[in-house]
Amino acid sequence: MTNLMPGTELARAIVQRASEKAADYTARTGRKPCLATVIVGDDPASVTYVRMKQNRSHKAGLESRHVALPSETTTEELVAKIRELSDDPEVHGILLQHPVPGHIDERAAFEAIAPHKDVDGVTMHSFAGMSFGHNEFVSCTPGGIIRLLDAYGVEIAGKHAVVIGRSPILGKPAAMLLLARDATVTICHSKTADLPEIVRTADIVVAAVGKARFVQGEWIKPGAVVIDAGYNEGNVGDVDFDKAQHAGLITPVPGGVGPTTIAVLLEQTVAAAWRELDA
Ligand SMILES: Nc1nc(=O)c2c([nH]1)NC[C@@H]1CN(c3ccc(C(=O)N[C@@H](CCC(=O)O)C(=O)O)cc3)C=[N+]21
């Protein structure tokens, strides 16, 4: 298939460069760049993702620290734990796995991440940076999406990008990064009227809904670039892939957006470690 847009090679290249920079950091300081992951509750999919992030970190010469909190954890307890990591000189990056249980104020928890350790790009500080094209740290999946578009030579400026989904770690920041690159951006969500009509006008579709095969093939304009950022059970994307073969380019699931997400996370963790030395 010629229209396939895998992310595996790109991710490998990003991780390779990050691991070289991690080795340089270790040679200079005797320490490894360290990523702290925090997970609340025991959702099996979340546990799997976090384990994957740790494995990739170790392979690339990073250190990882994991904090697992019970699902009854209060906002105050979670904020206190994240502040502790923000103040810990051995930790360079912090990732709080989204979503957290419903009784927790997730925004408050994200804001407890020190801006210079926000390697997952979830704080309001990072969001403002993304919307002004001043990217200290970007949200990892949206950042990976932009890298993919660039790697495949997809022009962004002047194109109509339709983002389906407005989550704090995916749809919303993806829209900001595309806007910063001069796309005309439409953000759609669960209350959007005439979603298929809007998607049909898209040159670039970013599917970030979290519902398996939600985006129908007939919604896709022939030749459009389709980025499937869905990660549903059984490694199924948000796009009905088999019926979207008239797309100009389309990311597979797995092997598309997922690997680039983790690559950007590792890259930004190593960058955070180096920046702390320069600070
Ligand atoms: N604060 C926060 N930041 C995140 O970045 C974040 C999060 N919360 N919550 C959960 C989602 C999910 N996520 C994935 C990352 C990589 C793959 C990935 O690499 N998937 C492989 C397949 C993995 C497999 O083989 O099982 C692929 O697409 O090829 C998937 C999902 C990051 N997330």
The ligand as an SDF file (V2000), in Angstrom:
LIG
                    3D

 33 36  0  0  0  0  0  0  0  0999 V2000
   -0.6750   11.9800   30.4880 N   0  0  0  0  0  0  0  0  0  0  0  0
   -0.7900   11.0960   29.5050 C   0  0  0  0  0  0  0  0  0  0  0  0
    0.0420   11.1560   28.4430 N   0  0  0  0  0  0  0  0  0  0  0  0
   -0.0610   10.2350   27.4380 C   0  0  0  0  0  0  0  0  0  0  0  0
    0.7080   10.3100   26.4520 O   0  0  0  0  0  0  0  0  0  0  0  0
   -1.0490    9.2050   27.5260 C   0  0  0  0  0  0  0  0  0  0  0  0
   -1.8830    9.2100   28.6570 C   0  0  0  0  0  0  0  0  0  0  0  0
   -1.7420   10.1590   29.6030 N   0  0  0  0  0  0  0  0  0  0  0  0
   -2.8430    8.2880   28.8000 N   0  0  0  0  0  0  0  0  0  0  0  0
   -2.9860    7.1850   27.8840 C   0  0  0  0  0  0  0  0  0  0  0  0
   -2.5300    7.5630   26.5040 C   0  0  0  0  0  0  0  0  0  0  0  0
   -2.2650    6.3960   25.6120 C   0  0  0  0  0  0  0  0  0  0  0  0
   -0.9330    6.5760   25.1200 N   0  0  0  0  0  0  0  0  0  0  0  0
   -0.3200    5.7150   24.2160 C   0  0  0  0  0  0  0  0  0  0  0  0
    1.0040    5.8250   23.8890 C   0  0  0  0  0  0  0  0  0  0  0  0
    1.6120    4.9440   23.0130 C   0  0  0  0  0  0  0  0  0  0  0  0
    0.8890    3.9190   22.4440 C   0  0  0  0  0  0  0  0  0  0  0  0
    1.5710    2.9740   21.5310 C   0  0  0  0  0  0  0  0  0  0  0  0
    2.7570    3.0690   21.2980 O   0  0  0  0  0  0  0  0  0  0  0  0
    0.8630    1.9960   20.9600 N   0  0  0  0  0  0  0  0  0  0  0  0
    1.4310    1.0300   20.0450 C   0  0  0  0  0  0  0  0  0  0  0  0
    0.8320   -0.3270   20.2470 C   0  0  0  0  0  0  0  0  0  0  0  0
    1.1380   -0.8820   21.5950 C   0  0  0  0  0  0  0  0  0  0  0  0
    0.9240   -2.3530   21.6810 C   0  0  0  0  0  0  0  0  0  0  0  0
    1.4980   -3.0610   20.8620 O   0  0  0  0  0  0  0  0  0  0  0  0
    0.1880   -2.7470   22.5960 O   0  0  0  0  0  0  0  0  0  0  0  0
    1.2010    1.4480   18.6030 C   0  0  0  0  0  0  0  0  0  0  0  0
    0.2870    2.2350   18.3760 O   0  0  0  0  0  0  0  0  0  0  0  0
    1.9040    0.9520   17.7440 O   0  0  0  0  0  0  0  0  0  0  0  0
   -0.4420    3.8100   22.7370 C   0  0  0  0  0  0  0  0  0  0  0  0
   -1.0370    4.7010   23.6100 C   0  0  0  0  0  0  0  0  0  0  0  0
   -0.3710    7.6490   25.7390 C   0  0  0  0  0  0  0  0  0  0  0  0
   -1.2290    8.2410   26.5670 N   0  0  0  0  0  0  0  0  0  0  0  0
  1  2  1  0
  2  3  2  0
  2  8  1  0
  3  4  1  0
  4  5  2  0
  4  6  1  0
  6  7  2  0
  6 33  1  0
  7  8  1  0
  7  9  1  0
  9 10  1  0
 10 11  1  0
 11 12  1  0
 11 33  1  0
 12 13  1  0
 13 14  1  0
 13 32  1  0
 14 15  1  0
 14 31  2  0
 15 16  2  0
 16 17  1  0
 17 18  1  0
 17 30  2  0
 18 19  2  0
 18 20  1  0
 20 21  1  0
 21 22  1  0
 21 27  1  0
 22 23  1  0
 23 24  1  0
 24 25  2  0
 24 26  1  0
 27 28  2  0
 27 29  1  0
 30 31  1  0
 32 33  2  0
M  CHG  1  33   1
M  END
$$$$
